[in-house]
Every structure is written in structure tokens, then in C-alpha cells.
Amino acid sequence: MKWFRDHMWRRKIGMFALDVLLIVLSVYLSMELRFEMYIPERHMRTMMQAMPYVLAAYMGCYAFGGIYQIMWRYAGVRDTARLCLLSGIASGITLALNRFLDLGLFRGVLILVGLIATIAVGGVRMLWRVFSKDRIPGGLGDAAPVMIVGAGEAGAYAVNICNKNPKQMGKPVILVDDAPGKQGLRIQNVPVRGTTSDIPKLVTKYGIREIIVAIPSLGNGARMQRILELCNQTRCHTRMLSEPADPTGAEGTPFIRELNISDFLSRDEIELDTAAIAGYLTGKTVMVTGGGGSIGSEICRQIMRFKPKLLIIFEIYENCAYELEYELRQKYGVGCPVLTLIGSIRDRKRLDEVFDAYHPEVVFHAAAHKHVPLMERSPAEAIKNNVFGTRNLLASASEHGVERLVQLSTDKAVNPTNVMGATKRITEMLIQRYGEKTAMKCMAVRFGNVLGSHGSVIPLMEAQIRKGGPVTVTHPDITRYFMTIPEAAQLVLQAGGIAKSGSIFVLDMGEPVRIMDLAQKLIRAYGYEPNVDMPIKIIGLRPGEKLYEELLMDSERDKMTRTAHKKIFVANVDKVEDAQFDHMMHTLEQVVGRNDERAVEAIASVVPTYHPWKNGKPAEDGKKTNQAAG
């Protein structure tokens, strides 16, 4: 009898017994209606004799048709249609039995039984659904009152998800929508009570604690920014219903996620010239150095959209590379043309081995040491990896017939105040030289901070909020340019299609953003008030940091030109003469084993715009540069 103690079996047996009673009542009521509420004794006996056959037909159809496997609390139209179909089949079976076994019942009665039984069985289930699902003991109980922004299909989906799991997702109380025709309507008994402009007022009126923004069609445009700003004015925990981004174009199931800071950055959707990108990627062997990193991995994902002959993920850290290869094989099939190779750009022999074996035609160079404070402590390592590693790659690629090489640079290369930025400026010089001296098309793409990348400020802030704070900001006035990882990767691919060798392309990063503003918005998105229930702590600039970043040097600003793509520009950087370039490389070669001031001085001697920190403080020239930029 252990099975009987199982809740599921008790529920099924209880529902079965209830349905038996409902079928009996349906037969009796049908007979009453047939004889105008008085059943003659002879017909009563006929009904009782025929009852087992009718019960067997209906209960057999219900049981074998899967009625008792349906969770009626979450039932939909298809489940109701199944019940109607099974009742119709049972009614047909009873008509057949009545004819061939001569049960003595009227055909009209048997048809009426089918109709009444469907109403009775379905009605009881709908009543149970209403009382078990739409009513939470004690009103809302443990469920947080939720406002859903958007009363379209996405809003209805969000209501349904919340109703299925109110304790975890919250209980929908009201919807808001800007469409006048939707005011006063209801979705699953949740009323539309106002417009998006009314969000702060309605939050107070209805005691809302959670907001779900369910308008994925708005993207990240100005209207979405306005809605999120209104939500941010409240102290509600705000989430968003999103449609999964699938590069293959396949539709997926929407999901409710936490807000991330990229939601607060107003961005127009990037329009890619896919024909130009496909022209140099489709059917080609493409290699991505640093392919397991944040940007490198996204570039790999985007490349796969254009059906390369082979994608080579070249990476020193095997774990991230393996995870990316596994992800791509899950998405595109185990036979997708992806190959992970472990190696370092510092190792020229390994690079030659890879180029000899696979003959890549296009190379994206994302491998680099990027962490600013760490490179301040180990400047020679930045020289070895960023400068001489890039030189190794350029030399090997040009000797093995690579058609195109795209180097990922950074805004920190402009008037740098740190070792990382200065070494990236040198790699831009290397790109210029090899673009002029070889048949290989070389280009660098310069952009700012990437949201969500390893070591970036936003994941750090989110972790601090989840731990209860404080949220740390280095300086109240510090600003940065930001771009999402997919944005950066897509524009890098677009820039790679522009046939202008030796160029430094600059991506349009929008307006710089105050880190303090981002911190406050992120704190409010989690339902806290900055410096009330979540402190913000100023910790001071880290070694090598600037208050303001720049995308162009003064000498480049006046000569900047526009490309065919509205978000990509060309920085006309001053050329470096051969003798000067050779002297630069020789100077840096002398300090590759010295992680001290001599390495910093050597970098400063070859990058005139570099203003290193001294004695733990920004150089005076660096301060002036930052102030001018601001």
C-alpha cells in the first residue's frame, strides 16, 4: 500500500471517483430532462442496467486518453479540447453499445449525457484551478505584488509565468500599457490600470515590490530607456522578459531575467552589412587568438553565423576554449568546423606550426594582457605579450599568406597613463607597419570598455550588491565609454571587411557614462536605495587609471574620416619611420626581463603620448590630458 500514500496516486484515485459520480449524475439528469423531471419506473430500471456500460465507456476513454495525467492547475485550451474529444468518443461508443447490445436507452439521452458530462467534468476542474491557482491563502501570502509593464503577448506570457509560481516570481497585481484601447481590460483577471508614465504613482498605490518589463520588441531604444528610468525611480526590484538571442535565427522560449547595466545604455540596433562580412569570412579558414576570452569568444560566435570553412580557436587557457568549443558544437552540431588549439602568441614556433598546418586566411587578434593595475606591476610581461606577441603573430601570418589580420585595440591606447594602454598603442604602430610593408591587409579596431567582460566593473558591482555591499567606485567623477560584448564583436567583424590596410578604426561608443551613475542605477535595479540600504564607497583611482578615457588623440581628431558604416571611423595616425620603428623595438627588447621602472621608462621613450604614474600618482601631463578630455 506504499503507492497509495503517494500524493499523486491519491489525487488520481480521488479524481477518478469524482468523475464516476459525475457520469452517474449526468445519466440521471439526462433521463430527468428527457421525461420532464419524472422518470417512469420501467425506464429507471433500464437506466440502472445500462449504467455500467456507460460508465465503462466514459471512464475507459478518460483513463486511456490521459485525462488523469493533466495538471489541471496549468491546463490550457488543448487540454480542454482533449476532454471534449474524449467525451465525444465515449458518447459514440455508448450509441454503438446501445444499438448492438440493445441497452434500451434513447439516442437523445446518450447524446445529452456526453454534453452534460463534458460540462460537469470540465467545470469541476476549472473550479479547482481557480481556487488552487488564482487564490493564494491569506491574499498574496508570501508572494510579492508584481507590476507587469506591457499588456501584449509578452505581458500575457509574464502573467502566466508568475501565476504558475507566485512564491518565486511574485503575484501579478496590475499591468500598465500606453495603448489607450487596453485600459480597463484584463489578462487572466489581472487589470490594466494605467500607462508607463503612471509607474511611480501606481507602485505606491498598489504596494508593488517587483516590476517585470515585458516589451522585448522595444529593444534598447529611447522609449525603453524612459521606462527603465521610471522603474528605477521606485525602490522595486526590476526584471525584464527577454527573447533569447540566437544567431541562427531560431525562435526560443522567452525568459525573465535580472536587469543588467547594458539595459540602461541607450543603443540603436546595429545594422550590419552582412554581405561585406560574408564576403571575407564565408568558406574561409578563420583564426581567433585569445578565442576563449570575453571578446574573442563572442567574435567566434559571430563568425559561425557566416559559415566559415574552419574556425580555429587559438588560446593559452584551455578551460575557456574547451567550454566555447562545446557550446558551438551544441548549437551547430558535433560536426561543425571548429578546432581548438592551445598555444601562446609569445611562441613563434607554435604560431608557425599552426599556420603551416591549417593555412588560415583571416586572423582576429584578441589575445592580450588587458588588466590595467596588474600590468602596472608587471610591465615587462605586457611588453612580452602585447608587443612582441603581436609582432610574432604579424610576422608569421604575413609569411604564411594570411589575407587579412584584425587587431583589437583599446581607448586606453590614446594618451595612455598605464602600461597596458601604452603597449596597445605600440601594437597599433605594428599594424601600420605591417599594413604598409606586406601584402597582408592589417587593421586595428579601437573601442572602450566592454560590459560583462572578465574583470570589468559591472560584474564586480553586481557581486558586491549580492553580498550586501558596499559597492566600490574609484572616483565620483570617473567616466568610461561602454559597449556590450555582442556590439563590439559585430563591429569588429564589420571593420574587418573594410579594405583599408594599415588603418586604425574607431568604433562609435556613444556618450561616456559616469561610473557613479551606473552604480546607483544598478543598485536601484536590485530594489535598494543607494547610500540608504546599499552604501557606495569611494576607494580612489587605481594605479594607471584615468578619470576620462578618449577614443582619439588630438592629432587624430581633426583628420578623422568616416567609413561607409555610420558607427566606424578611421583615425589617421601619424606614421612611424623605419629607423624610428627599429629603434623602438630594440629599446623594448632590452627591458623584456625587467619588471621595474626601466621597463616603464623604455615604453615612455617609444610612446611620446604616454604619461605614466609616478610615486603612486598620475603624472601632471596625464592630469591635464584627462581634464582636457573631460
C-alpha positions, 0 to 999 in steps of 0.5 A, spaced: 500 500 500 506 504 499 503 507 492 497 509 495 500 514 500 503 517 494 500 524 493 499 523 486 496 516 486 491 519 491 489 525 487 488 520 481 484 515 485 480 521 488 479 524 481 477 518 478 471 517 483 469 524 482 468 523 475 464 516 476 459 520 480 459 525 475 457 520 469 452 517 474 449 524 475 449 526 468 445 519 466 440 521 471 439 528 469 439 526 462 433 521 463 430 527 468 430 532 462 428 527 457 421 525 461 420 532 464 423 531 471 419 524 472 422 518 470 417 512 469 419 506 473 420 501 467 425 506 464 429 507 471 430 500 471 433 500 464 437 506 466 440 502 472 442 496 467 445 500 462 449 504 467 455 500 467 456 500 460 456 507 460 460 508 465 465 503 462 465 507 456 466 514 459 471 512 464 475 507 459 476 513 454 478 518 460 483 513 463 486 511 456 486 518 453 490 521 459 485 525 462 488 523 469 495 525 467 493 533 466 495 538 471 489 541 471 492 547 475 496 549 468 491 546 463 490 550 457 485 550 451 488 543 448 487 540 454 480 542 454 479 540 447 482 533 449 476 532 454 471 534 449 474 529 444 474 524 449 467 525 451 465 525 444 468 518 443 465 515 449 458 518 447 459 514 440 461 508 443 455 508 448 450 509 441 454 503 438 453 499 445 446 501 445 444 499 438 448 492 438 447 490 445 440 493 445 441 497 452 434 500 451 436 507 452 434 513 447 439 516 442 437 523 445 439 521 452 446 518 450 447 524 446 445 529 452 449 525 457 456 526 453 454 534 453 452 534 460 458 530 462 463 534 458 460 540 462 460 537 469 467 534 468 470 540 465 467 545 470 469 541 476 476 542 474 476 549 472 473 550 479 479 547 482 484 551 478 481 557 480 481 556 487 488 552 487 491 557 482 488 564 482 487 564 490 493 564 494 491 563 502 491 569 506 491 574 499 498 574 496 501 570 502 508 570 501 508 572 494 510 579 492 505 584 488 508 584 481 507 590 476 507 587 469 509 593 464 506 591 457 499 588 456 501 584 449 503 577 448 509 578 452 505 581 458 500 575 457 506 570 457 509 574 464 502 573 467 502 566 466 509 565 468 508 568 475 501 565 476 504 558 475 509 560 481 507 566 485 512 564 491 518 565 486 516 570 481 511 574 485 503 575 484 501 579 478 497 585 481 496 590 475 499 591 468 500 598 465 500 599 457 500 606 453 495 603 448 489 607 450 484 601 447 487 596 453 485 600 459 480 597 463 481 590 460 484 584 463 489 578 462 487 572 466 483 577 471 489 581 472 487 589 470 490 594 466 490 600 470 494 605 467 500 607 462 508 607 463 508 614 465 503 612 471 509 607 474 511 611 480 504 613 482 501 606 481 507 602 485 505 606 491 498 605 490 498 598 489 504 596 494 508 593 488 515 590 490 517 587 483 516 590 476 517 585 470 518 589 463 515 585 458 516 589 451 522 585 448 520 588 441 522 595 444 529 593 444 534 598 447 531 604 444 529 611 447 522 609 449 525 603 453 530 607 456 524 612 459 521 606 462 527 603 465 528 610 468 521 610 471 522 603 474 528 605 477 525 611 480 521 606 485 525 602 490 522 595 486 526 590 484 526 590 476 526 584 471 525 584 464 522 578 459 527 577 454 527 573 447 533 569 447 538 571 442 540 566 437 544 567 431 541 562 427 535 565 427 531 560 431 525 562 435 526 560 443 522 560 449 522 567 452 525 568 459 525 573 465 531 575 467 535 580 472 536 587 469 543 588 467 547 595 466 547 594 458 539 595 459 540 602 461 545 604 455 541 607 450 543 603 443 540 603 436 540 596 433 546 595 429 545 594 422 550 590 419 552 589 412 552 582 412 554 581 405 561 585 406 562 580 412 560 574 408 564 576 403 571 575 407 569 570 412 564 565 408 568 558 406 574 561 409 579 558 414 578 563 420 583 564 426 581 567 433 587 568 438 585 569 445 578 565 442 576 563 449 576 570 452 570 575 453 571 578 446 574 573 442 569 568 444 563 572 442 567 574 435 567 566 434 560 566 435 559 571 430 563 568 425 559 561 425 553 565 423 557 566 416 559 559 415 566 559 415 570 553 412 574 552 419 574 556 425 580 555 429 580 557 436 587 559 438 588 560 446 593 559 452 587 557 457 584 551 455 578 551 460 575 557 456 576 554 449 574 547 451 567 550 454 566 555 447 568 549 443 562 545 446 557 550 446 558 551 438 558 544 437 551 544 441 548 549 437 551 547 430 552 540 431 558 535 433 560 536 426 561 543 425 568 546 423 571 548 429 578 546 432 581 548 438 588 549 439 592 551 445 598 555 444 601 562 446 602 568 441 609 569 445 611 562 441 613 563 434 614 556 433 607 554 435 604 560 431 608 557 425 606 550 426 599 552 426 599 556 420 603 551 416 598 546 418 591 549 417 593 555 412 588 560 415 586 566 411 583 571 416 586 572 423 582 576 429 587 578 434 584 578 441 589 575 445 592 580 450 594 582 457 588 587 458 588 588 466 590 595 467 593 595 475 596 588 474 600 590 468 602 596 472 606 591 476 608 587 471 610 591 465 615 587 462 610 581 461 605 586 457 611 588 453 612 580 452 605 579 450 602 585 447 608 587 443 612 582 441 606 577 441 603 581 436 609 582 432 610 574 432 603 573 430 604 579 424 610 576 422 608 569 421 601 570 418 604 575 413 609 569 411 604 564 411 599 568 406 594 570 411 589 575 407 587 579 412 589 580 420 584 584 425 587 587 431 583 589 437 585 595 440 583 599 446 581 607 448 586 606 453 591 606 447 590 614 446 594 618 451 595 612 455 597 613 463 598 605 464 602 600 461 597 596 458 594 602 454 601 604 452 603 597 449 596 597 445 598 603 442 605 600 440 601 594 437 597 599 433 604 602 430 605 594 428 599 594 424 601 600 420 607 597 419 605 591 417 599 594 413 604 598 409 610 593 408 606 586 406 601 584 402 597 582 408 591 587 409 592 589 417 587 593 421 586 595 428 579 596 431 579 601 437 573 601 442 572 602 450 570 598 455 566 592 454 560 590 459 560 583 462 567 582 460 572 578 465 574 583 470 570 589 468 566 593 473 559 591 472 560 584 474 564 586 480 558 591 482 553 586 481 557 581 486 558 586 491 550 588 491 549 580 492 553 580 498 550 586 501 555 591 499 558 596 499 559 597 492 566 600 490 567 606 485 574 609 484 572 616 483 565 620 483 567 623 477 570 617 473 567 616 466 568 610 461 565 609 454 561 602 454 559 597 449 556 590 450 560 584 448 555 582 442 556 590 439 563 590 439 564 583 436 559 585 430 563 591 429 569 588 429 567 583 424 564 589 420 571 593 420 574 587 418 571 587 411 573 594 410 579 594 405 583 599 408 590 596 410 594 599 415 588 603 418 586 604 425 578 604 426 574 607 431 568 604 433 562 609 435 561 608 443 556 613 444 556 618 450 561 616 456 557 614 462 559 616 469 561 610 473 557 613 479 551 613 475 551 606 473 552 604 480 546 607 483 542 605 477 544 598 478 543 598 485 536 601 484 535 595 479 536 590 485 530 594 489 535 598 494 536 605 495 543 607 494 547 610 500 540 608 504 540 600 504 546 599 499 552 604 501 557 606 495 564 607 497 569 611 494 576 607 494 580 612 489 583 611 482 587 605 481 594 605 479 594 607 471 587 609 471 584 615 468 578 619 470 576 620 462 578 615 457 578 618 449 577 614 443 582 619 439 588 623 440 588 630 438 592 629 432 587 624 430 581 628 431 581 633 426 583 628 420 578 623 422 574 620 416 568 616 416 567 609 413 561 607 409 558 604 416 555 610 420 558 607 427 566 606 424 571 611 423 578 611 421 583 615 425 589 617 421 595 616 425 601 619 424 606 614 421 612 611 424 619 611 420 623 605 419 629 607 423 624 610 428 620 603 428 627 599 429 629 603 434 623 602 438 623 595 438 630 594 440 629 599 446 623 594 448 627 588 447 632 590 452 627 591 458 623 584 456 626 581 463 625 587 467 619 588 471 621 595 474 621 602 472 626 601 466 621 597 463 616 603 464 621 608 462 623 604 455 615 604 453 615 612 455 621 613 450 617 609 444 610 612 446 611 620 446 603 620 448 604 616 454 604 619 461 605 614 466 604 614 474 609 616 478 610 615 486 603 612 486 600 618 482 598 620 475 603 624 472 601 632 471 601 631 463 596 625 464 592 630 469 591 635 464 590 630 458 584 627 462 581 634 464 582 636 457 578 630 455 573 631 460 
